[in-house]
Amino acid sequence: MCNAKISVIIPVYNREKSLKKCLDSVIKQTYENLEIILVDDGSQDNSGAICDDYAIMDKRFRVIHQPNAGVAAARNAGLAMATGDYIGWVDSDDWIEPGMYKCMLDNALEFEADIVVCSHLEQYENRSIFKGWQQREILDTEQALGLLLQDDIIKNYLWDKLWHRELFDDVRFPDVTIFEDMAVMYKLFVQAKKVVCLPNQGYNYLLHSESLTANSSWKSCIVFYFVVKNRYDELRKKFPQFADLLACQCVSAAAGIWAAYYSVPCDERRVFNLQLKEIGKFCKQHYRVALQKANMGLGGRLVMRLTPYAKWWAFALACLVNRLYKLKHGRNL
């Protein structure tokens, strides 16, 4: 499969300022057998027209225009069109290095790997930070899944990885507005018999105030909890060695909900009363284990102790702790 095709899927929504830089970096790949799928998710700026211009300029581009349905739907639309042997993902405000896909594909073929992960740079306005490996690592399923669940050296991102197409045969992104990648990542890693991690820096991840991950809300905290809770439910029996870590992540996510509870109007909070009681029951069973596993400071640990109680006073105390933490550190817990 020395001439394997890579389908590069790029969801696009209102990114006219950064889109050309992104697409140019894909065009300049030294590996040329690419199928570049642009999914214009109902952009209201000039992004859709830019996509069409690139499709005229380079026949490797395929463009989907659809009404705005969110990034998960855009990813699914791209997967439905993809015909490649491997899948790559690029976010429309990021860019990639010229040799990224050539290097990743070479390693995928050499080691018969289902997933290849490259190192990346976090790009800030005045600095960049290297995230990755000092040397090549070859991991089995359990090793790779363990690192993914820790979400440190292997992050729950789609874009710094090359995926064998078959991993996605029975996997689609759920209808959530955020954390859609985390919701499927572990499903893909469970299927992967071999994962190769590379020191080569191939991806440039732009962090700015408009990024989805830079903006949090109380509802997004709830979405995050149920994403990690679903992961706990699916993995705890098959991989019992990770059960405590997964439970800890659920309780930590619940702490974020408790800490932000009074930041939204009463009517919005009332909608989630039943879910909050369900979350509190789970936390009552697992918060002691979570306190042993959690890598959190005093403030976070105090809020974790409150999560078994879906009561007004527990939410009030959690919000007070969060407010004091923000006064001291300039950010929420």
Backbone hydrogen bonds, N-H to C=O, Kabsch-Sander energy under -0.5 kcal/mol:
donor,donor_aa,acceptor,acceptor_aa,energy
4,A,1,M,-1.6
6,I,33,N,-2.0
7,S,5,K,-0.5
7,S,86,Y,-2.9
8,V,6,I,-0.7
8,V,35,E,-2.8
9,I,7,S,-0.7
9,I,88,G,-2.9
10,I,37,I,-3.0
12,V,39,V,-3.0
18,S,15,R,-0.7
19,L,15,R,-2.2
22,C,18,S,-1.8
23,L,19,L,-2.9
24,D,20,K,-2.8
25,S,21,K,-1.6
26,V,22,C,-1.2
27,I,23,L,-2.3
28,K,24,D,-1.8
29,Q,26,V,-1.5
30,T,98,P,-2.4
32,E,30,T,-0.6
34,L,32,E,-2.6
35,E,6,I,-2.7
36,I,34,L,-0.5
36,I,60,R,-2.4
37,I,8,V,-2.9
37,I,35,E,-0.7
38,L,36,I,-0.6
38,L,62,R,-3.0
39,V,10,I,-2.1
39,V,37,I,-0.6
40,D,38,L,-0.8
40,D,64,I,-3.1
41,D,12,V,-2.9
41,D,39,V,-0.9
42,G,40,D,-1.6
42,G,66,Q,-0.8
50,I,46,N,-2.0
51,C,47,S,-2.3
52,D,48,G,-1.9
53,D,49,A,-2.2
54,Y,50,I,-2.1
55,A,51,C,-1.8
56,I,52,D,-1.6
57,M,53,D,-1.8
58,D,54,Y,-2.4
61,F,58,D,-1.8
62,R,36,I,-2.7
64,I,38,L,-3.0
66,Q,40,D,-2.5
66,Q,64,I,-0.5
72,A,176,V,-0.5
74,A,70,G,-1.9
75,R,71,V,-2.6
76,N,72,A,-2.3
77,A,73,A,-2.2
78,G,74,A,-2.0
79,L,75,R,-2.4
80,A,76,N,-2.2
81,M,77,A,-1.2
82,A,78,G,-1.4
85,D,5,K,-2.1
86,Y,5,K,-1.8
87,I,163,W,-3.0
88,G,7,S,-2.9
89,W,161,K,-0.6
90,V,9,I,-1.8
92,S,11,P,-0.7
94,D,91,D,-2.0
95,W,204,N,-1.4
97,E,202,G,-3.2
100,M,97,E,-1.9
103,C,99,G,-2.3
104,M,100,M,-2.3
105,L,101,Y,-2.6
106,D,102,K,-2.3
107,N,103,C,-1.8
108,A,104,M,-2.3
109,L,105,L,-2.5
110,E,106,D,-2.4
111,F,107,N,-2.3
112,E,108,A,-0.6
113,A,108,A,-1.7
114,D,194,K,-2.0
115,I,194,K,-1.3
116,V,162,L,-2.1
117,V,196,V,-3.1
118,C,160,D,-2.6
119,S,200,N,-1.9
120,H,131,K,-2.7
121,L,203,Y,-2.5
122,E,129,I,-2.8
123,Q,121,L,-0.7
123,Q,205,Y,-3.3
124,Y,122,E,-0.7
124,Y,127,R,-2.9
129,I,122,E,-2.0
131,K,120,H,-2.9
133,W,198,L,-0.6
137,E,197,C,-2.4
139,L,137,E,-0.5
139,L,195,V,-3.3
144,A,140,D,-2.6
145,L,141,T,-2.7
146,G,142,E,-2.3
147,L,143,Q,-1.8
148,L,144,A,-2.3
149,L,145,L,-2.7
150,Q,146,G,-1.4
151,D,147,L,-1.1
151,D,148,L,-0.7
152,D,147,L,-0.8
154,I,147,L,-0.5
155,K,153,I,-0.6
157,Y,155,K,-1.8
161,K,158,L,-1.1
162,L,116,V,-2.6
163,W,87,I,-2.7
164,H,114,D,-2.5
165,R,85,D,-2.4
167,L,164,H,-1.8
168,F,165,R,-1.7
169,D,166,E,-1.5
171,V,168,F,-1.1
176,V,174,P,-2.2
183,A,179,F,-1.6
184,V,180,E,-0.5
184,V,181,D,-1.1
185,M,181,D,-2.0
186,Y,182,M,-0.7
187,K,184,V,-0.5
188,L,184,V,-1.6
189,F,185,M,-2.2
190,V,186,Y,-2.2
191,Q,187,K,-0.8
192,A,188,L,-0.8
195,V,139,L,-2.5
196,V,115,I,-2.3
197,C,137,E,-3.1
198,L,117,V,-2.9
202,G,119,S,-2.4
202,G,200,N,-0.7
203,Y,119,S,-1.2
204,N,95,W,-2.4
205,Y,121,L,-2.9
205,Y,203,Y,-0.5
206,L,204,N,-0.7
207,L,123,Q,-2.5
208,H,206,L,-0.5
211,S,208,H,-1.6
214,A,211,S,-1.1
215,N,211,S,-0.6
215,N,212,L,-1.3
221,C,217,S,-1.7
222,I,218,W,-1.6
223,V,219,K,-2.5
224,F,220,S,-2.5
225,Y,221,C,-2.0
226,F,222,I,-2.1
227,V,223,V,-1.9
228,V,224,F,-2.3
229,K,225,Y,-2.6
230,N,226,F,-2.2
231,R,227,V,-1.7
232,Y,228,V,-2.2
233,D,229,K,-2.6
234,E,230,N,-2.0
235,L,231,R,-1.9
236,R,232,Y,-2.2
239,F,235,L,-3.0
242,F,239,F,-2.2
243,A,240,P,-1.4
246,L,242,F,-2.5
247,A,243,A,-2.5
248,C,244,D,-2.5
249,Q,245,L,-1.9
250,C,246,L,-1.5
251,V,247,A,-2.2
252,S,248,C,-2.5
253,A,249,Q,-2.1
254,A,250,C,-2.2
255,A,251,V,-2.0
256,G,252,S,-1.2
257,I,253,A,-1.2
258,W,254,A,-2.5
259,A,255,A,-2.4
260,A,256,G,-1.1
261,Y,258,W,-1.0
263,S,260,A,-2.0
264,V,261,Y,-1.0
269,R,265,P,-1.8
270,R,266,C,-2.4
271,V,267,D,-1.0
272,F,269,R,-1.4
273,N,270,R,-1.6
276,L,272,F,-2.5
277,K,273,N,-1.9
278,E,274,L,-2.0
279,I,275,Q,-2.6
280,G,276,L,-2.5
281,K,277,K,-1.9
282,F,278,E,-1.8
283,C,279,I,-2.5
284,K,280,G,-2.1
285,Q,281,K,-1.2
285,Q,282,F,-0.6
286,H,282,F,-1.2
287,Y,283,C,-2.4
290,A,286,H,-2.3
291,L,287,Y,-2.3
292,Q,288,R,-1.2
293,K,289,V,-1.6
294,A,290,A,-2.9
296,M,294,A,-0.9
301,R,297,G,-2.2
302,L,298,L,-2.2
303,V,299,G,-2.0
304,M,300,G,-2.2
305,R,301,R,-1.5
306,L,302,L,-0.6
306,L,303,V,-1.2
307,T,303,V,-0.8
307,T,304,M,-0.7
309,Y,306,L,-2.0
310,A,308,P,-0.7
311,K,309,Y,-1.4
315,F,311,K,-2.2
316,A,312,W,-2.5
317,L,313,W,-2.3
318,A,314,A,-2.3
319,C,315,F,-2.5
320,L,316,A,-2.0
321,V,317,L,-2.5
322,N,318,A,-2.2
323,R,319,C,-2.4
324,L,320,L,-2.4
325,Y,321,V,-2.3
326,K,322,N,-2.5
327,L,323,R,-2.0
328,K,324,L,-1.6
329,H,325,Y,-2.9
330,G,326,K,-2.5
